[in-house]
């Protein structure tokens, strides 16, 4: 491993023990696959899979001014969150470019959990820290905001798939309540209340969120409990066909759903409206960082748009940085691409000029000097069949 990939999650030894192929990712040593990407992908689509997400950053923001401050720092509207609710949102630079996409949970009246991408955790923390409000000595505490980086203290895992409810009750008990979508709750694990979860009352915090397009949860817990929880879930999940899953399956699953990847589809040079994610931006808020740029982009329209596409022929899969053509003219560039295990077609996402970003439009992807036909599709690329 390179020196840059020196950090290991609390589950590193478990991944090695299970025979995972380990790779460098965002400064961490992470499993890319255990058996095969296709097998792990299909486990999540048909049964249930478990991913180590302990590398992701976890910040706590609290204080009387936390809600108001977060509404200035993030694009979505924090005022819409009751205690126990979460929302997808963006941290932007002054130009409206995406520093990071993240989920913020309201875990107390004046307390919030931010789950951020591993590659940007340090940068995010510095940015937030640099923008903390200054409260002069003797002034009212109404604007007080405390920001704490808890990333090293906690581990996390995503458990995803159509059999999540069965597995949830096997792990937490038949009487345990699975949180509603985009909600977070503290639950005792194994009946133990030895340590506090984020909400301060139980061992693990369970959020009904995920990055695969399947039903599932993301669970956060003290790093010292990571191995115990991981192995318990794998054991309890055997009757439901559980498989440990790596970064490879995570990428194919999210791409089929057209979920963006920070650093590929999202960057400081792109804003949420260009990325087709304006739903997570509340322009009715009078003030947040990057608002002026987004308002202008909405008024005049984006120059380029992020669109999903599917290859029309069997052949090499699309990859990032491949050129997108229409009638021989360059109209954009691929940002993500793979061979979809569910669809058995090459799929991807690309930024193309807005005038060409029409559903059903035929395009070409240039792969090693050859042109391969593709078609711009509607999101998501993968649609579950009606049961």
C-alpha positions in Angstrom: 0.0 0.0 0.0 1.1 3.6 -0.6 2.0 5.8 2.3 -1.1 7.9 1.4 -3.3 4.9 2.1 -2.1 4.4 5.6 -5.3 4.7 7.5 -7.2 1.5 8.4 -10.7 1.1 9.7 -11.4 -0.9 12.9 -12.5 -3.7 10.6 -9.3 -4.0 8.6 -8.3 -7.3 10.1 -11.7 -8.7 9.5 -11.6 -7.8 5.8 -8.2 -9.5 5.5 -9.4 -12.5 7.4 -12.3 -12.8 4.9 -9.9 -12.7 2.0 -10.8 -9.2 0.7 -8.8 -7.6 -2.0 -7.6 -4.4 -0.3 -7.0 -1.1 -2.2 -6.1 2.5 -1.5 -9.2 4.7 -1.4 -9.3 8.3 -0.1 -6.2 7.7 2.1 -7.7 4.5 3.5 -7.0 0.9 3.0 -10.4 -0.5 2.0 -11.9 -3.7 0.6 -12.7 -3.5 -3.1 -14.2 -7.0 -3.2 -14.3 -10.3 -1.3 -15.6 -12.8 -3.9 -16.6 -10.9 -7.0 -18.2 -7.5 -7.6 -21.0 -9.2 -9.5 -21.8 -11.6 -6.7 -21.7 -8.9 -4.1 -23.8 -6.6 -6.3 -26.5 -9.3 -6.8 -26.5 -10.1 -3.0 -27.6 -6.5 -2.3 -30.2 -6.4 -5.2 -31.7 -9.8 -4.2 -30.9 -10.5 -0.5 -28.7 -8.3 1.7 -25.1 -7.0 1.8 -22.9 -5.3 4.4 -20.4 -2.6 3.7 -17.7 -1.1 6.0 -18.3 2.7 6.0 -16.1 3.5 9.0 -13.8 5.6 6.8 -16.5 8.2 6.4 -16.2 11.4 8.5 -18.5 12.1 11.4 -18.9 15.5 13.0 -21.1 16.7 15.8 -22.4 20.3 15.7 -24.2 21.5 18.8 -25.1 24.7 20.6 -27.8 27.3 20.7 -26.7 28.7 17.3 -26.1 25.3 15.6 -29.3 25.2 13.5 -29.0 28.8 12.2 -25.3 28.3 11.4 -25.8 25.0 9.5 -28.5 26.7 7.4 -25.8 29.1 6.3 -23.2 26.4 5.6 -25.5 23.9 3.9 -27.8 24.1 0.9 -30.8 22.1 2.2 -33.2 23.6 4.9 -32.3 22.5 8.4 -35.5 24.0 9.7 -37.4 21.1 8.1 -35.7 18.6 10.4 -37.4 17.4 13.5 -35.3 15.5 16.0 -34.5 12.1 14.6 -34.7 13.2 10.9 -31.9 13.4 8.3 -31.5 15.0 4.9 -29.1 14.9 2.0 -27.3 18.3 1.4 -24.2 20.0 0.1 -21.3 22.0 1.5 -20.4 24.6 -1.1 -17.6 27.0 -1.8 -18.2 30.7 -2.4 -18.6 30.0 -6.2 -21.3 27.5 -5.6 -19.0 24.6 -6.3 -19.5 21.3 -4.4 -16.9 20.8 -1.6 -18.8 17.8 -0.4 -22.2 16.1 -0.4 -23.3 14.7 3.0 -26.2 13.7 5.2 -27.1 15.8 8.3 -29.1 14.2 11.1 -30.8 16.2 13.8 -30.1 14.0 16.9 -31.1 16.5 19.6 -32.9 19.8 19.9 -29.7 21.7 19.3 -27.4 18.8 18.2 -26.6 17.5 14.7 -24.6 14.7 13.2 -22.9 15.3 9.9 -21.7 12.2 7.9 -19.2 13.3 5.3 -17.2 11.6 2.6 -13.9 10.1 3.6 -11.9 11.9 0.9 -13.0 15.3 2.1 -13.4 14.8 5.9 -10.3 16.8 6.9 -11.0 19.5 4.3 -14.6 19.7 5.4 -13.7 20.1 9.0 -11.2 22.9 8.3 -13.8 24.7 6.1 -16.5 24.5 8.8 -14.1 25.4 11.5 -12.9 28.5 9.6 -16.6 29.6 9.2 -17.6 29.2 12.9 -19.4 32.3 14.2 -17.3 34.5 16.6 -19.0 35.0 19.9 -17.3 37.8 21.9 -16.7 37.4 25.6 -19.8 38.5 27.6 -22.0 38.3 24.6 -25.2 36.3 24.4 -24.8 32.5 24.0 -27.5 32.4 21.4 -25.0 32.2 18.6 -22.8 29.6 20.2 -21.8 26.7 18.0 -19.5 23.8 18.9 -18.0 21.7 16.2 -16.4 18.3 17.1 -14.7 15.8 14.8 -15.7 12.3 16.1 -14.5 10.4 13.0 -11.8 8.5 14.9 -14.1 7.5 17.7 -16.9 5.8 15.7 -17.2 3.1 13.1 -20.0 2.5 10.7 -21.5 0.0 8.3 -24.2 0.0 5.7 -26.6 -3.0 5.6 -28.5 -2.9 2.3 -31.0 -5.1 0.5 -34.6 -6.3 0.3 -34.2 -8.6 3.3 -33.1 -5.8 5.6 -36.2 -6.0 7.7 -35.7 -9.7 8.5 -32.1 -9.1 9.3 -32.8 -6.0 11.4 -35.2 -8.0 13.6 -32.7 -10.9 13.9 -30.0 -8.4 15.1 -32.1 -6.1 17.3 -35.0 -8.3 18.3 -38.5 -8.9 17.0 -39.9 -5.9 19.0 -37.3 -3.4 17.7 -38.7 -0.6 15.6 -37.0 -0.1 12.2 -36.7 3.7 11.8 -38.7 5.2 8.9 -36.9 6.3 5.8 -34.3 9.1 6.4 -34.8 8.8 10.2 -32.2 7.9 12.8 -32.7 6.2 16.2 -30.6 4.8 19.0 -31.0 1.1 19.7 -29.5 -1.2 22.3 -27.4 -4.0 20.7 -27.4 -7.4 22.4 -29.4 -5.8 25.2 -26.2 -3.9 26.2 -26.2 -0.2 27.1 -22.5 -0.1 27.9 -21.7 2.9 25.7 -23.6 5.8 24.3 -24.7 6.2 20.7 -24.9 9.6 19.1 -28.2 10.4 20.8 -26.7 9.6 24.1 -28.9 6.6 25.2 -27.9 3.4 23.4 -25.1 1.5 21.9 -25.7 2.0 18.2 -27.4 4.6 16.1 -29.4 3.2 13.2 -30.3 5.4 10.2 -32.7 4.3 7.4 -30.4 5.6 4.7 -28.2 4.1 2.0 -26.4 4.5 -1.3 -27.5 1.4 -3.3 -31.2 2.0 -4.3 -32.3 -0.8 -2.0 -33.9 -0.5 1.4 -31.4 -0.5 4.2 -29.8 1.1 7.2 -26.5 2.7 8.1 -25.3 2.0 11.6 -22.9 4.0 13.7 -21.2 2.8 16.9 -18.1 3.2 19.0 -15.0 2.0 17.1 -14.3 -0.5 19.9 -17.6 -2.3 19.1 -17.0 -2.5 15.3 -15.7 -6.1 15.1 -18.4 -7.4 17.5 -21.2 -5.8 15.6 -19.8 -6.7 12.1 -19.5 -10.4 13.0 -22.9 -10.5 14.7 -24.6 -9.1 11.6 -22.7 -11.6 9.3 -23.7 -14.5 11.6 -27.4 -13.4 12.0 -27.5 -12.7 8.2 -26.6 -16.2 7.1 -30.2 -17.3 6.7 -30.9 -14.3 4.5 -28.0 -14.8 2.1 -25.8 -11.9 3.4 -22.5 -11.1 1.8 -19.7 -8.7 2.8 -19.4 -6.1 0.0 -16.6 -3.9 -1.1 -16.1 -0.6 -3.0 -16.6 -2.3 -6.3 -20.2 -3.3 -5.7 -20.9 0.0 -4.0 -19.9 1.7 -7.3 -21.9 -0.5 -9.6 -25.0 -0.2 -7.3 -24.9 3.5 -7.0 -24.3 4.0 -10.7 -27.3 2.0 -11.7 -29.3 4.4 -9.5 -27.5 7.5 -10.9 -26.3 8.4 -7.4 -23.3 10.8 -7.8 -19.8 10.1 -6.5 -17.9 13.0 -5.0 -14.6 13.5 -6.8 -16.0 12.0 -10.0 -19.5 13.4 -10.7 -19.3 16.1 -8.1 -16.4 18.6 -7.6 -15.6 22.2 -6.6 -16.0 23.2 -10.2 -19.6 21.9 -10.5 -22.7 23.1 -8.7 -25.7 21.1 -7.6 -28.0 22.5 -10.3 -25.5 21.4 -13.0 -25.5 18.0 -11.3 -29.3 17.7 -11.5 -29.6 17.8 -7.7 -31.4 21.1 -7.3 -34.0 19.4 -5.2 -31.5 19.4 -2.3 -31.0 23.2 -2.5 -33.5 25.5 -0.9 -33.1 28.8 -2.7 -35.9 30.3 -0.5 -33.4 30.5 2.3 -32.2 34.1 2.3 -28.5 33.3 2.9 -26.2 30.4 2.5 -22.7 30.0 1.0 -22.9 29.8 -2.8 -26.5 30.9 -3.1 -25.9 33.8 -5.5 -24.2 31.5 -8.0 -27.0 28.9 -7.8 -29.6 31.5 -8.2 -27.9 32.8 -11.3 -27.5 29.2 -12.7 -31.2 28.6 -12.2 -32.2 31.8 -13.9 -30.1 31.5 -17.0 -29.8 27.7 -17.0 -26.7 25.5 -16.6 -24.1 25.4 -19.4 -23.7 21.7 -18.9 -25.8 19.0 -17.2 -25.0 15.7 -15.7 -26.9 13.0 -17.5 -27.1 9.1 -17.3 -26.5 7.1 -20.3 -26.6 3.4 -21.5 -24.5 1.8 -24.2 -26.4 0.5 -27.1 -24.0 -2.3 -28.0 -22.0 -4.9 -26.0 -18.5 -3.8 -25.8 -15.9 -2.2 -23.5 -17.6 -0.4 -20.6 -17.4 3.5 -20.4 -14.8 5.0 -18.0 -14.2 8.4 -16.5 -12.7 11.1 -18.9 -13.9 9.3 -22.1 -15.1 11.9 -24.6 -18.9 12.2 -25.4 -19.7 12.9 -29.1 -22.8 13.7 -31.1 -22.6 13.8 -34.9 -18.8 13.8 -34.5 -18.8 16.9 -32.3 -17.5 16.8 -28.8 -20.3 17.7 -26.4 -19.0 16.4 -23.0 -17.1 14.0 -20.9 -17.8 10.8 -19.0 -17.5 11.2 -15.2 -18.5 7.6 -14.1 -18.9 4.4 -16.0 -19.1 0.7 -15.5 -20.7 -2.6 -16.7 -24.0 -2.8 -14.9 -24.5 -6.3 -13.4 -28.3 -5.9 -13.2 -28.7 -4.6 -16.7 -25.8 -6.3 -18.4 -25.0 -3.1 -20.3 -22.3 -0.5 -20.0 -23.8 2.5 -18.1 -22.4 5.8 -16.9 -22.9 9.5 -16.2 -21.4 12.4 -18.1 -21.5 16.2 -18.2 -22.8 17.3 -21.6 -23.7 20.7 -23.0 -27.2 21.6 -21.9 -28.5 21.8 -25.5 -27.7 18.1 -26.0 -28.8 16.9 -22.6 -32.2 15.4 -23.7 -33.6 12.1 -22.7 -33.5 9.7 -25.6 -30.7 11.6 -27.4 -28.3 9.4 -29.2 -24.6 9.9 -28.5 -21.2 8.2 -29.0 -18.6 7.4 -26.3 -15.1 7.4 -27.6 -13.2 4.4 -26.2 -9.6 3.9 -27.3 -10.1 5.9 -30.5 -13.3 4.1 -31.5 -16.9 5.4 -31.2 -19.5 3.3 -29.5 -23.2 4.3 -29.6 -25.1 5.2 -26.4 -28.4 6.8 -25.5 -29.2 9.4 -22.8 -31.6 7.8 -20.3 -34.0 8.9 -17.6 -33.0 8.4 -13.9 -32.6 5.8 -12.5 -31.0 3.4 -15.0 -32.1 0.4 -12.9 -35.7 0.1 -12.0 -36.9 -2.7 -9.7 -39.6 -4.9 -11.3 -43.0 -4.8 -9.6 -43.3 -7.6 -7.1 
